[in-house]
Amino acid sequence: MALITTVLLALTGLAGRPAADPGAAGCALPRHPVHHSLGVSSGDGPDRSDHPAAVGEPEAAMVFLSFPDSEPRSAPERIAASYFPVTADFLHRASHGRFRLAPEIDDAWLPMPKPSTAYDIGRDWTPRGREAYVGDALDLVADHRPHLAGADILYLVADPNAPGVDADATKVVNLKHSITVAGHELRRVVTLFERDPPDRLVLAHETGHVLGLPDLYHRPDRPGGNWDRYVGDWDLMGSQFGLAPELFGWHRWKLGWLDDHQVDCPPVGGVTRHALRPLAAPPEPDGTGGPGAGTGASGTGDTRMVVVRTGPSEALVAEARLPIGNDRDLCVPGVLLYRVRSDVASTRGPIEVIDGRPDSAACHGRSVRPELADAPLDTGMTHRDPVSGVRFEVGEREPGGGWWLRVIRP
C-alpha cells in the first residue's frame, strides 16, 4: 500500500477515446484448481462447475435439528424469520432480480440421536465430529423429510441453545464425494449453529459459498490478528458486518448477475474513457443503462465494471459504489479499485481492495477496517498501479450517478 500514489489532477485533460472494447472474454480469468477459484467463463455463460444455478429460483429447504440434551425454546418458524426474508432480499437486490431464493421451511424439530456435545462442534471441526453430525442429520432428512432431500440448497439449523452448539462453526460442508439421500444426489449442505438471533447477513454469506464464492477475509495465524486486511467493509464475503456488503462486480459477473456487455475491457496501449454506472443501481427498463448511453461512453451505456487484465490469472477492477441498495450504510462513495487473482484460494486473498487514500481512514467505531472504509477515489483523484503501470483517473460525475473514468494502459 505504501507504493500507491494518490494525487489530485486537473479536471481538464480527462478526455480519451471511447473504449475500443475487445470483448469481455479479453479480461476473463481462467479457473484454477484452488478452493473457490474466481475464474470467470465469458461468452458461453458463467462457469458454474458443480454449484447450483445462480440465475432463477433454486429448490431450497430449511430443516431444524434438536438434541436430547436440550429442549428447543423457539418454534422453527420464529427462527426462520431471522433468516428470511432478509437473506432473499439481499440476494435479490445483488442479482437485480436474477436470483430468487424462497426455501421451503420445515415446521418441526427433527431429533438428532446423540447429544449436541457428542459432535465436537466448533470452528475447527474434527472430521469425525463433522461426518457424524452431517450423517445423522441427512439420515433424519431421508427418513422423515425425503421430499426435501432433493433441494439444490439445504440448510440444516441446529437448536441455538443446545450446550454443544458453537456459533463459530457455521459453514458450508462440501462433501468430498457426492452422496445419495432419498434418491437424490447431494454435494454440500449449509450447517447453521447461529445464536438466536443470528449474526447479521450470515445466511447470505453462506449462500454465497454454496454458489461458489470464496471467503475474502484473512484468517490470522495468531489470536488478535487482522481478519479484514484484504477487503475491509467491502463485500459480504469479506465481512457480514461490513458497511458496504454489496457483492463485488467480479462476483456478480461470475454468477451471471452482470452481462458481458456491462464489463469494459480496455485494450493494451492507449487511453480509454468509460461512463461507470453505480454497481447497485437498478437496470434501466430498456436495458441500455439510460443516462450516459450514446454520450461517448464505452459499451452500451450500462457499464458497471472496468477490468484491466494484468497477468495470466490477475486483473485490476474499477467499479462505482454509492450508498444505495445493499450499500446504503456505505462510508465513503466513489470509484473502488481492487485486484483479483483466480489462482488464489479462499481466505488467501483472491481479492484485495486498493486503498485510494492510504494516508487517511474513516468511520471509526462503525467500520471493520477504517483504513479501507475511504478507499474509493473521487472526482479529481488518480491511482497508478506500481506493478503494471496502469493508471486510473476519475473525472466528473456521469448522468447515471456514477463517474467518468479514464484508463491509461501501457
MIMARTOR-518439 format. One line per field, with one value per residue (C-alpha): y, z, x; residue number from 1. Coordinates in pm, whole numbers, always signed. Last residue first. Example, Ala and Ser with C-alpha at 12.3 -4.5 7.8 and 13.67 -1.06 7.14 Angstrom:
! MIMARTOR-518439
north	c(-106/-450)
up	c(+714/+780)
east	c(+1367/+1230)
i	c(2/1)
! end
This chain:
! MIMARTOR-518439
north	c(+95/+128/+470/+435/+734/+712/+916/+869/+723/+878/+797/+1145/+1099/+1253/+1425/+1252/+969/+880/+519/+440/+102/+84/-293/-314/+31/+59/+427/+581/+908/+1163/+1458/+1324/+1066/+754/+475/+353/+553/+249/+88/+229/+219/-162/-321/+21/+154/+275/+474/+571/+690/+644/+854/+839/+546/+725/+506/+192/-93/-369/-719/-1012/-1374/-1301/-1634/-1688/-1875/-1982/-1775/-1869/-1650/-1331/-1013/-667/-387/-32/+146/+454/+672/+667/+691/+512/+280/+234/+203/-43/-320/-81/+271/+447/+466/+243/+277/-7/-46/-382/-480/-830/-1142/-1500/-1473/-1117/-756/-786/-450/-473/-185/-263/-148/-23/+38/+286/+12/-32/+264/+611/+867/+1008/+734/+597/+819/+837/+515/+196/+37/-235/-53/-64/+66/-170/-88/+96/-128/-109/+262/+350/+395/+609/+497/+665/+486/+579/+388/+54/-281/-285/-162/-433/-290/-516/-443/-604/-930/-946/-895/-1130/-1437/-1566/-1478/-1132/-1073/-1184/-951/-665/-702/-816/-538/-557/-188/-112/-450/-685/-986/-940/-1041/-1245/-964/-726/-414/-342/-438/-605/-776/-683/-775/-1065/-868/-1076/-1081/-1451/-1599/-1727/-1480/-1590/-1331/-1238/-1278/-1613/-1758/-1760/-2084/-2062/-2257/-2014/-1719/-1900/-1893/-1515/-1462/-1684/-1476/-1148/-1014/-1272/-1492/-1405/-1657/-1779/-1945/-2310/-2333/-2619/-2549/-2869/-2987/-3237/-3420/-3662/-3752/-4099/-4043/-3911/-4011/-3889/-3666/-3725/-3496/-3336/-2960/-2854/-2491/-2320/-2221/-2347/-2008/-2024/-2320/-2574/-2822/-2678/-2667/-2316/-2249/-2570/-2660/-2538/-2757/-2551/-2750/-2573/-2760/-2940/-3311/-3418/-3204/-3464/-3722/-3534/-3800/-4085/-3912/-3590/-3782/-3978/-3646/-3513/-3827/-3821/-3448/-3476/-3794/-3660/-3330/-3493/-3736/-3474/-3251/-2908/-2618/-2360/-2584/-2875/-3178/-3393/-3556/-3228/-3187/-3510/-3801/-3933/-3597/-3511/-3333/-3009/-2917/-2676/-2720/-2404/-2449/-2206/-1898/-1764/-1571/-1492/-1271/-993/-734/-1001/-802/-682/-1035/-1161/-911/-968/-1346/-1321/-1067/-1261/-1481/-1555/-1429/-1543/-1899/-1889/-1797/-2066/-2331/-2270/-2138/-2269/-2601/-2856/-2953/-3266/-3495/-3273/-3070/-3023/-2786/-2811/-2539/-2613/-2473/-2552/-2296/-1993/-1835/-1748/-1873/-2234/-2473/-2546/-2828/-2602/-2288/-2107/-1817/-1805/-1901/-1561/-1540/-1807/-1647/-1766/-1669/-2005/-2137/-2369/-2390/-2594/-2282/-2112/-1881/-1502/-1300/-986/-1046/-1254/-933/-806/-621/-292/+1/+232/+576/+792/+995/+1324/+1365/+1659/+1908/+1804/+1886/+1609/+1530/+1265/+907/+714/+353/+231/+235/+0)
up	c(-2121/-2015/-1934/-1806/-1785/-1566/-1577/-1256/-1130/-1093/-1438/-1565/-1509/-1215/-1305/-1373/-1203/-1345/-1338/-1441/-1540/-1469/-1422/-1089/-932/-1022/-1080/-896/-966/-799/-949/-884/-606/-545/-322/-18/+250/+458/+384/+680/+888/+895/+1039/+1006/+1268/+1553/+1319/+1005/+811/+747/+593/+444/+211/+26/-281/-76/-327/-222/-238/-395/-402/-60/+99/+270/-42/-278/-508/-877/-986/-869/-847/-759/-635/-718/-585/-766/-517/-203/+155/+449/+292/+501/+197/+31/-10/-224/-227/-55/-376/-522/-874/-1006/-1109/-1145/-1182/-1316/-1241/-1365/-1685/-1597/-1584/-1716/-1689/-1591/-1590/-1415/-1426/-1786/-1881/-2163/-2426/-2436/-2388/-2305/-2584/-2497/-2651/-2319/-2025/-1891/-1958/-1894/-2221/-2078/-2178/-1823/-1684/-1452/-1084/-942/-721/-930/-990/-1358/-1497/-1810/-1956/-2136/-2295/-2331/-2519/-2514/-2433/-2482/-2218/-2105/-2024/-1844/-1878/-2224/-2065/-1851/-1476/-1248/-1418/-1102/-1218/-1324/-984/-808/-1022/-956/-588/-372/-176/+188/+221/+595/+679/+943/+709/+639/+340/+153/+213/+1/+101/+472/+489/+167/+235/+595/+749/+977/+1138/+1401/+1768/+1811/+1579/+1222/+1112/+886/+614/+489/+128/+175/-169/-391/-545/-527/-199/-71/-147/+41/+344/+321/+267/+570/+792/+694/+1050/+1313/+1431/+1681/+1841/+1817/+1500/+1451/+1084/+871/+498/+294/+1/-286/-266/-525/-467/-414/-51/+6/-243/-176/-369/-299/-98/+50/+84/+427/+418/+747/+1091/+1345/+1509/+1655/+1874/+1968/+2240/+2506/+2288/+2283/+1909/+1816/+1494/+1151/+849/+529/+205/-127/-452/-265/-343/+19/+94/-29/+192/+509/+783/+690/+435/+639/+956/+780/+650/+1003/+1134/+851/+881/+1253/+1236/+945/+1121/+1452/+1297/+1064/+1364/+1341/+1361/+1404/+1657/+1701/+1855/+1772/+2110/+2289/+2096/+2249/+2006/+1800/+1648/+1695/+1397/+1512/+1330/+1070/+777/+574/+197/+62/-147/-301/-626/-826/-1136/-951/-981/-856/-552/-482/-493/-286/-7/-20/-1/+305/+483/+401/+572/+811/+1146/+1040/+1022/+1400/+1450/+1211/+1379/+1712/+1996/+2325/+2196/+2478/+2519/+2591/+2357/+2059/+1813/+1437/+1215/+840/+574/+208/-128/-486/-699/-839/-1147/-1206/-964/-1077/-811/-797/-983/-1207/-1259/-1502/-1615/-1968/-2311/-2367/-2053/-1810/-1492/-1264/-903/-771/-488/-343/-582/-903/-1122/-1326/-1608/-1591/-1807/-1947/-2321/-2297/-2203/-2555/-2720/-2602/-2800/-2509/-2615/-2692/-2410/-2246/-1883/-1964/-1764/-1415/-1303/-1103/-736/-619/-497/-510/-402/-302/+68/+0)
east	c(+78/-286/-427/-782/-1015/-1322/-1639/-1828/-2154/-2498/-2638/-2555/-2178/-1998/-1674/-1345/-1159/-817/-697/-339/-197/+178/+162/+345/+308/-63/-125/-418/-594/-817/-1004/-1351/-1350/-1141/-1269/-1065/-1248/-1351/-1014/-817/-1137/-1133/-1449/-1612/-1852/-1631/-1410/-1597/-1293/-922/-644/-294/-360/-642/-706/-654/-663/-903/-758/-944/-821/-665/-577/-916/-1047/-772/-551/-515/-807/-641/-849/-714/-936/-1037/-1344/-1471/-1653/-1862/-1729/-1894/-2152/-2466/-2697/-2458/-2719/-2921/-2782/-2491/-2281/-2007/-1867/-1649/-1285/-1108/-743/-676/-472/-453/-247/-144/-259/-613/-780/-1147/-1395/-1723/-2084/-2103/-2464/-2406/-2399/-2020/-1792/-1911/-1917/-2255/-2471/-2577/-2493/-2842/-3038/-2841/-2945/-3169/-3488/-3621/-3290/-3108/-3117/-2816/-2603/-2283/-2315/-2257/-1905/-1906/-1572/-1282/-988/-621/-354/-178/-337/-711/-959/-1203/-1547/-1797/-2169/-2177/-2059/-2370/-2373/-2567/-2420/-2254/-1901/-2014/-2173/-1858/-1648/-1889/-1818/-2108/-2277/-2169/-2071/-2078/-1929/-2075/-2104/-1735/-1525/-1785/-2033/-1832/-1635/-1608/-1238/-1121/-787/-695/-1030/-932/-649/-467/-565/-504/-238/-218/-481/-770/-790/-1135/-1241/-1414/-1477/-1788/-1916/-2296/-2299/-2036/-2263/-2538/-2310/-2273/-2648/-2706/-2479/-2644/-2624/-2534/-2818/-3095/-3075/-2719/-2601/-2512/-2610/-2476/-2517/-2507/-2297/-2284/-2619/-2757/-3122/-3271/-3358/-3006/-2737/-2386/-2149/-1782/-1557/-1868/-1857/-1981/-2089/-2022/-2148/-1892/-1832/-2184/-2084/-2354/-2260/-2489/-2804/-2949/-2915/-3104/-2923/-3034/-2950/-2993/-3021/-2962/-3036/-3314/-3353/-3355/-3661/-3915/-3744/-3844/-3869/-3635/-3409/-3397/-3316/-3042/-2910/-2876/-2706/-2450/-2388/-2322/-2110/-1904/-1842/-1749/-1502/-1357/-1287/-1447/-1208/-1483/-1656/-1898/-1725/-2034/-2108/-2181/-2508/-2635/-2684/-2978/-3079/-3446/-3610/-3776/-4097/-4234/-3995/-3935/-3943/-3690/-3771/-3448/-3476/-3164/-3195/-3376/-3104/-2861/-2748/-3103/-3247/-2954/-3023/-3399/-3361/-3140/-3363/-3685/-3595/-3311/-3447/-3797/-3660/-3611/-3977/-4098/-3883/-4057/-3843/-3709/-3576/-3526/-3161/-2954/-3156/-3075/-3281/-3236/-3433/-3480/-3450/-3513/-3408/-3501/-3323/-3505/-3351/-2987/-2723/-2757/-2638/-2264/-2091/-1880/-2088/-1864/-2081/-2218/-2087/-1926/-1720/-1606/-1482/-1202/-1254/-1133/-1349/-1083/-789/-772/-760/-1031/-926/-958/-1197/-1035/-1042/-1358/-1538/-1499/-1213/-1370/-1237/-1311/-1429/-1125/-985/-1065/-971/-744/-945/-1043/-691/-534/-527/-287/-292/+33/+29/+374/+290/+0)
i	c(410/409/408/407/406/405/404/403/402/401/400/399/398/397/396/395/394/393/392/391/390/389/388/387/386/385/384/383/382/381/380/379/378/377/376/375/374/373/372/371/370/369/368/367/366/365/364/363/362/361/360/359/358/357/356/355/354/353/352/351/350/349/348/347/346/345/344/343/342/341/340/339/338/337/336/335/334/333/332/331/330/329/328/327/326/325/324/323/322/321/320/319/318/317/316/315/314/313/312/311/310/309/308/307/306/305/304/303/302/301/300/299/298/297/296/295/294/293/292/291/290/289/288/287/286/285/284/283/282/281/280/279/278/277/276/275/274/273/272/271/270/269/268/267/266/265/264/263/262/261/260/259/258/257/256/255/254/253/252/251/250/249/248/247/246/245/244/243/242/241/240/239/238/237/236/235/234/233/232/231/230/229/228/227/226/225/224/223/222/221/220/219/218/217/216/215/214/213/212/211/210/209/208/207/206/205/204/203/202/201/200/199/198/197/196/195/194/193/192/191/190/189/188/187/186/185/184/183/182/181/180/179/178/177/176/175/174/173/172/171/170/169/168/167/166/165/164/163/162/161/160/159/158/157/156/155/154/153/152/151/150/149/148/147/146/145/144/143/142/141/140/139/138/137/136/135/134/133/132/131/130/129/128/127/126/125/124/123/122/121/120/119/118/117/116/115/114/113/112/111/110/109/108/107/106/105/104/103/102/101/100/99/98/97/96/95/94/93/92/91/90/89/88/87/86/85/84/83/82/81/80/79/78/77/76/75/74/73/72/71/70/69/68/67/66/65/64/63/62/61/60/59/58/57/56/55/54/53/52/51/50/49/48/47/46/45/44/43/42/41/40/39/38/37/36/35/34/33/32/31/30/29/28/27/26/25/24/23/22/21/20/19/18/17/16/15/14/13/12/11/10/9/8/7/6/5/4/3/2/1)
! end
